[in-house]
Amino acid sequence: MPHFSIEYSANLDSRVDMNALCALISDTILETGLFEVGAVRVRAFRAEAYSVADRLPENGFIDMSFRIGAGRSAEEKQRTGEAIFSAVGAYLAPLFTTPHFALSLEIREIDPDLSWKKNAIHPRLRGK
């Protein structure tokens, strides 16, 4: 259950290929070896209404949230966060050439007693 959400300011539509960014993040998550293919979800949500810092119209943001199931060590979570943040930072490097962009990532562990799931994809990918 790694669910990755990207919230981004609408003014990035012409500057960032969100489908490519989602694919990059998905690949990076899988490269850690900590998550099953059938569990990975990466999606992006456009924020039409937003206010960033001093409200200059060119200010933009990407806020990333990664919800994962329990059971990974602090070191594994740290390594995963660093891998994702590094890959995304490199992909978005052109946005950092101006003083109008902010990027953030937070990893949250989900309480297994308060999470319900039903997944028909797992059996297919596991060959069962």
C-alpha positions as CSV (number, residue, x, y, z in Angstrom):
1,M,0.0,0.0,0.0
2,P,2.2,2.8,-1.1
3,H,-0.1,5.6,-2.2
4,F,1.7,8.7,-3.5
5,S,-0.2,12.0,-4.0
6,I,1.1,15.1,-5.7
7,E,-0.7,18.3,-5.2
8,Y,0.5,21.1,-7.5
9,S,-0.3,24.7,-8.4
10,A,-2.2,25.1,-11.7
11,N,0.5,27.5,-13.0
12,L,2.8,24.5,-13.5
13,D,0.6,22.8,-16.2
14,S,2.7,24.2,-19.0
15,R,6.0,23.6,-17.2
16,V,5.7,20.0,-15.8
17,D,4.6,16.8,-17.5
18,M,2.7,15.4,-14.6
19,N,2.2,12.0,-16.3
20,A,6.0,11.7,-16.7
21,L,6.5,12.8,-13.1
22,C,4.1,10.2,-11.9
23,A,5.9,7.5,-13.9
24,L,9.2,8.6,-12.5
25,I,8.0,8.5,-8.9
26,S,6.4,5.1,-9.5
27,D,9.7,3.7,-10.9
28,T,11.6,5.2,-8.0
29,I,9.3,3.6,-5.5
30,L,9.6,0.2,-7.1
31,E,13.4,0.5,-7.4
32,T,13.6,0.6,-3.6
33,G,12.5,-3.1,-3.6
34,L,10.2,-2.4,-0.6
35,F,6.9,-2.4,-2.3
36,E,4.9,-4.7,-4.6
37,V,4.0,-3.5,-8.1
38,G,0.3,-4.2,-7.6
39,A,0.2,-1.9,-4.6
40,V,1.8,1.2,-6.0
41,R,-0.5,4.2,-6.7
42,V,0.8,7.6,-7.9
43,R,-1.6,10.4,-8.8
44,A,-1.5,14.1,-9.2
45,F,-4.1,16.7,-8.2
46,R,-4.2,20.2,-9.7
47,A,-4.9,23.0,-7.3
48,E,-6.8,25.6,-9.2
49,A,-7.1,28.0,-6.2
50,Y,-3.9,28.6,-4.2
51,S,-1.8,31.3,-2.5
52,V,2.0,30.8,-2.4
53,A,4.3,33.0,-0.2
54,D,4.1,36.6,-1.3
55,R,1.3,35.7,-3.9
56,L,3.3,36.5,-7.0
57,P,1.5,34.9,-9.9
58,E,4.6,33.0,-10.9
59,N,5.0,31.3,-7.5
60,G,4.3,27.6,-7.8
61,F,4.5,24.5,-5.6
62,I,4.4,20.7,-5.6
63,D,3.5,19.1,-2.3
64,M,4.1,15.3,-2.3
65,S,2.5,13.0,0.3
66,F,3.5,9.3,0.5
67,R,1.3,7.0,2.6
68,I,2.8,3.6,3.3
69,G,1.8,0.6,5.3
70,A,3.6,-0.2,8.6
71,G,6.5,-2.6,8.7
72,R,9.5,-0.7,7.3
73,S,12.4,0.5,9.3
74,A,13.2,4.1,9.9
75,E,16.3,3.7,7.7
76,E,14.2,2.2,4.9
77,K,11.7,5.0,5.1
78,Q,14.5,7.6,5.1
79,R,16.3,5.9,2.1
80,T,13.0,5.8,0.2
81,G,12.2,9.5,0.9
82,E,15.7,10.5,-0.1
83,A,15.5,8.5,-3.4
84,I,12.1,10.0,-4.3
85,F,13.1,13.6,-3.4
86,S,16.3,13.3,-5.3
87,A,14.7,12.0,-8.4
88,V,11.9,14.5,-8.4
89,G,14.3,17.4,-7.6
90,A,16.5,16.4,-10.6
91,Y,13.5,16.1,-12.9
92,L,12.2,19.6,-11.7
93,A,15.6,21.3,-11.8
94,P,14.6,23.9,-14.3
95,L,11.9,25.2,-11.8
96,F,14.6,25.9,-9.3
97,T,16.4,28.3,-11.7
98,T,13.9,31.0,-10.6
99,P,13.0,32.0,-7.0
100,H,9.4,31.0,-7.4
101,F,9.1,27.3,-6.7
102,A,8.7,25.2,-3.6
103,L,8.9,21.4,-3.4
104,S,8.0,19.2,-0.4
105,L,7.6,15.6,0.6
106,E,6.1,13.9,3.6
107,I,6.0,10.2,4.4
108,R,3.2,8.9,6.6
109,E,2.8,5.4,8.0
110,I,-0.7,4.1,8.0
111,D,-2.1,2.4,11.1
112,P,-3.0,-1.1,9.9
113,D,-5.9,-1.4,12.3
114,L,-7.5,1.7,10.6
115,S,-6.9,0.8,7.0
116,W,-9.2,-1.4,4.8
117,K,-8.2,-2.6,1.3
118,K,-9.5,-4.9,-1.4
119,N,-7.2,-5.4,-4.4
120,A,-8.0,-7.6,-7.4
121,I,-4.7,-6.6,-9.0
122,H,-2.4,-8.4,-6.6
123,P,-3.5,-12.0,-7.5
124,R,-3.0,-11.2,-11.2
125,L,0.5,-9.8,-10.7
126,R,1.4,-12.5,-8.2
127,G,0.4,-15.2,-10.8
128,K,-2.3,-16.7,-8.6
